[in-house]
Every structure is written in structure tokens, then in C-alpha cells.
Amino acid sequence: MKILIVTGIFPPDIGGPATYVPGIAKALQERGHKITVITTSEPGRFDLEDSQHPFPVYRMNRKTNLVLRTFHFIKAIFHHAKKNDAVLANGLFLEATVASRLAGKPMVHKIVGDPAWERARNRGWTPDNFETFQKRCYGLKIEAFKNLRNLVARQAEKIIVPSRYLAGWVRKWGIPRDKIFVIYNSVQSFSPLTAARIPLNTPVKLVTACRLVSWKRVASIIEAIERMDDVGLLICGDGPERNNLQTLARDLGLTERIYFAGRRNREETLALMAGCDIFVLSSTYEGLPHVLLEAMSMGLPVIATSVGGTPEVVKNGETGILIDDGDTETLRSAILRLIDSPETLQSMRHKTELEAKSFSFPRMVKETEQVLQAVSGRSTTEQQPV
């Protein structure tokens, strides 16, 4: 097959799609398919050397005027879609949908969240969490984006989601059950890691890695360690909340115990994580985070909020501790429970590594390939929908 993959972010960006797309594209290429990737980039990154990828990467400027940007994106995607058998959209869903329809090519969406909710949260239109946003009716502006989200999703021949939790909500967007396929995210193998030096002097080092946006609730982790003099926190990632988080750390007198590592590539992030003791994720929503699986594959015990697809990965009390969203005291207690019990910590290290192995990268690639073959008419056996 010839497959065009459309994504909003790609390395050196960080985030789930920026981890997923290079891996799935390379693997599909190695299975004999011809892959092309089209992505957006910051203006200063167009001269990036993409020759390390075994497939062509075309970058578009994400900083142009909205109307012009949408037009140019559709035009570029259309140009490439015409030459391919199918389109896999991992972002830019509206542009990919319009372009695919104009080109007459089948399309698969990889949906890991709700673009309408993320837009509303990022623009300050609502403070509501993911689930409340799905259930509530809002004013004309937000409802227009929700309706557009539903309309665009219905145009896809198939939809891939990373968890059964998310599949349930996507069905409520009006998507037939037989269009939705749960394909769990996976852990790509990586070379043996040399743990990076962490500029924290505390005996215990926590790590979180995410885009610094409000629903990741990194502030709750900072607040949880305020009275734990032996605990430091490494924060990998960047985003609009970084200044607020740095201010909070300073106000609480924690600047010596919190290290903001900023934006790092995957290898740097993994090396930093390898130098820590416990991975913490305090989000109000997760589809099924790649970084959680990567932390588990390194044997890091996990403390995570029991939201989204996370409980489908973390076995509470065995591979980690699941806590309620928004409960800082419970988060503090979970941290203390692990650091006060070396036996529990060691047991979880072993179990997390074993559990991560069940999220096989070859399995994820094969299941994704089957869906793409089905929409392009080249499948002999079609994967069963959710």
C-alpha cells in the first residue's frame, strides 16, 4: 500500500502523536508499504534534517494566518493524498478529511482525545474536564465545534482509538460501533539507557513528562511534595502552564527540589526518566499515554490518576497506584506509601516491566496495518471492531 500519514506534530515536537507517528511509519515502511508523512512545524524548523527517516517528511508552517493555513494544508494534503491508497490522520482532521474526500481516497482517523474539548480548554472557554464536556450543552460557539468534530469523525471509514474508555465516548459522537477499533498504544524497544544526571540532591526523585497544559495538573504534584523534604520532582516538557508552575514552585519555596527540564527529545526524556525512582501522572484525562508505557518498560513504579484509559494499563496495587483525580492528599499518601516501603517499590519495578511487555509494538503495527488494508480494499481478514 501507499499510505499518507497526516499529523499535527512530529519530532522535534513532543507528545503522543510525535512518538506514535515516526514509529508506526517506519514499521509500516519495513513491512513493504510506501509511507509519506505530512506535518506542521514551527517556522524555524523547516531546515531540519529529516533524512534519518526512511520515508519522506513534508513540513508546513503552523504559524500562518488561520484561513490561509487551512487552505494551504488542504491543498498540500490533497496533493499527496492523490498519490496514495489511503490516508491515516493523527491530527489535522478537518483538513485531512476535506483533502481526502476531494482526492477520493479512504481515510482512517487515529483519535486520542477530543479536539473540541482541547480547543475550548486552551482558549479558556470552559474549565470543565473531559467527561463533563461530553455531557454538557454549551453556547453556540462551543456547540459549533462539537458538531464539527462529530461531522468530521463520521467521514472516516474507520477510527482507531487507544482505549475502550475512549471508544465509548467516540460512539456517543454518533460513530457506529463497527467503525471503531481499539488498538492499544505500545512500547517501542529502545537501546539500553544510561541514566542522565538529575540536578536534584534529594534521596527520592519523582518524574512526570507531559505537555504543560492545565488538564495535566502538574501543579498538584508540586503541591503534594511541599512537605516532603526528601522528595524532588523532575518535570519534562513545556507548554503554556510552565510560567505558572515555576511561579508556584517559587512561592512554595521548592525551587531547589524541582527541576524543569523543558522540551527534550525522546532519547533525552527516557534517559532523564531512567535517573528517577517513581513516575507520576496527575491528569484529568488521558486516552492511553505513551509515556506511561515507556515509564513502565523501564521498571518505574507508577502513580497515576484513574482517568481515561489509564486503568486499562495500570493494575492498582501491582504495577502502580491509581488515585482519584483532583485529590492532592491522596497523591501525597501514595508517594509516601511507596517511598516508605522499599519492598513494595521493588516488587512494582519488576511487575511494571512485565506488564509493559504485553503492549507489544509489533502487535500494534499489525493491527493498524489490517485496518488500513481494510479501507483500501486489500485485506483478506479484517480486524474486528470494538
GICOR-V679051 format. One record per backbone hydrogen bond with DSSP energy under -1.0 kcal/mol. NH is the residue of the N-H (numbers start at 1). CO is the residue of the C=O. If there is no record, write none. Layout:
# GICOR-V679051
nh->NH co->CO
nh->NH co->CO
This chain:
# GICOR-V679051
nh->3 co->34
nh->4 co->86
nh->5 co->36
nh->6 co->88
nh->7 co->38
nh->13 co->10
nh->19 co->15
nh->20 co->16
nh->21 co->17
nh->24 co->20
nh->25 co->21
nh->26 co->22
nh->27 co->23
nh->28 co->24
nh->29 co->25
nh->30 co->26
nh->32 co->29
nh->33 co->28
nh->34 co->1
nh->36 co->3
nh->37 co->56
nh->38 co->5
nh->39 co->58
nh->41 co->60
nh->45 co->42
nh->48 co->45
nh->53 co->50
nh->58 co->37
nh->60 co->39
nh->62 co->41
nh->69 co->65
nh->70 co->66
nh->71 co->67
nh->72 co->68
nh->73 co->69
nh->74 co->70
nh->75 co->71
nh->76 co->72
nh->77 co->73
nh->78 co->74
nh->79 co->75
nh->80 co->76
nh->81 co->77
nh->82 co->78
nh->83 co->80
nh->84 co->81
nh->85 co->2
nh->86 co->2
nh->87 co->106
nh->88 co->4
nh->89 co->108
nh->90 co->6
nh->96 co->92
nh->97 co->93
nh->98 co->94
nh->99 co->95
nh->100 co->96
nh->101 co->97
nh->102 co->98
nh->103 co->99
nh->105 co->100
nh->108 co->87
nh->109 co->158
nh->110 co->89
nh->111 co->160
nh->118 co->114
nh->119 co->115
nh->120 co->116
nh->121 co->117
nh->122 co->118
nh->123 co->119
nh->124 co->121
nh->125 co->120
nh->133 co->129
nh->134 co->130
nh->135 co->131
nh->136 co->132
nh->143 co->139
nh->144 co->140
nh->145 co->141
nh->146 co->142
nh->147 co->143
nh->148 co->144
nh->149 co->145
nh->150 co->146
nh->151 co->147
nh->152 co->148
nh->153 co->149
nh->154 co->150
nh->155 co->152
nh->156 co->153
nh->157 co->107
nh->158 co->107
nh->159 co->179
nh->160 co->109
nh->161 co->181
nh->167 co->163
nh->168 co->164
nh->169 co->165
nh->170 co->166
nh->171 co->167
nh->173 co->170
nh->174 co->171
nh->179 co->176
nh->180 co->177
nh->181 co->159
nh->183 co->161
nh->187 co->359
nh->196 co->271
nh->200 co->198
nh->204 co->230
nh->206 co->232
nh->207 co->278
nh->208 co->234
nh->210 co->236
nh->212 co->238
nh->213 co->211
nh->216 co->213
nh->217 co->214
nh->222 co->218
nh->223 co->219
nh->224 co->220
nh->225 co->221
nh->226 co->223
nh->228 co->225
nh->231 co->228
nh->232 co->204
nh->233 co->257
nh->234 co->206
nh->235 co->259
nh->236 co->208
nh->237 co->262
nh->241 co->212
nh->242 co->239
nh->245 co->241
nh->246 co->242
nh->247 co->243
nh->248 co->244
nh->249 co->245
nh->250 co->246
nh->251 co->247
nh->252 co->248
nh->253 co->250
nh->254 co->249
nh->257 co->254
nh->259 co->233
nh->261 co->235
nh->269 co->265
nh->270 co->266
nh->271 co->267
nh->272 co->268
nh->273 co->269
nh->274 co->270
nh->276 co->273
nh->277 co->205
nh->278 co->205
nh->279 co->301
nh->280 co->207
nh->281 co->303
nh->284 co->215
nh->293 co->289
nh->294 co->290
nh->295 co->291
nh->296 co->292
nh->297 co->293
nh->299 co->296
nh->300 co->295
nh->302 co->319
nh->303 co->279
nh->304 co->321
nh->305 co->281
nh->306 co->323
nh->307 co->305
nh->309 co->286
nh->310 co->307
nh->312 co->309
nh->313 co->310
nh->314 co->310
nh->317 co->320
nh->318 co->315
nh->319 co->315
nh->320 co->315
nh->321 co->302
nh->323 co->304
nh->327 co->324
nh->331 co->327
nh->332 co->328
nh->333 co->329
nh->334 co->330
nh->335 co->331
nh->336 co->332
nh->337 co->333
nh->338 co->334
nh->339 co->335
nh->340 co->336
nh->341 co->338
nh->345 co->341
nh->346 co->342
nh->347 co->343
nh->348 co->344
nh->349 co->345
nh->350 co->346
nh->351 co->347
nh->352 co->348
nh->353 co->349
nh->354 co->350
nh->355 co->351
nh->356 co->352
nh->357 co->353
nh->358 co->355
nh->359 co->356
nh->360 co->358
nh->364 co->360
nh->365 co->361
nh->366 co->362
nh->367 co->363
nh->368 co->364
nh->369 co->365
nh->370 co->366
nh->371 co->367
nh->372 co->368
nh->373 co->369
nh->374 co->370
nh->375 co->371
nh->376 co->372
nh->378 co->373
nh->386 co->180
